[in-house]
């Protein structure tokens, strides 16, 4: 690999880090901390002048997910947690589909960490199951 190719490769590796630090509250995608078959895609916004986290929970499973509970950690510039918000997804996140959510927050932060903390699977027959 030539010196130019190595420099280009190193620049490409650093680019996402630089983009994230310049706008840490931008839309992010993450896998659930509870089950890898549930993914999050969210962004920070405002509703009626108040901060809100809005996005989608994606379900890559062959069963519906219901009673999906979310935790939003509000972070300061150093990454320390300065507040928390809790939310949920209304209804069922259908199999191989997505559902919208919004979590209103009391205070804004420099950045946020969003995770799924609990949910249940709904079997094809309609009855709920445990995690």
Secondary structure, DSSP 8 states (H G I E B T S, - for coil): --HHHHHHHHHHHHHHHHHHHH-TTS-EEEE-SS-TTEEEEEEEEEETTEEEEEEEEEE-SSSEEEEEEEEEEEE-TTS-EEEEEEEE--SEE-TTEEEEEEEE-SS--SEEEEEEEEEEEE-TTS-EE--
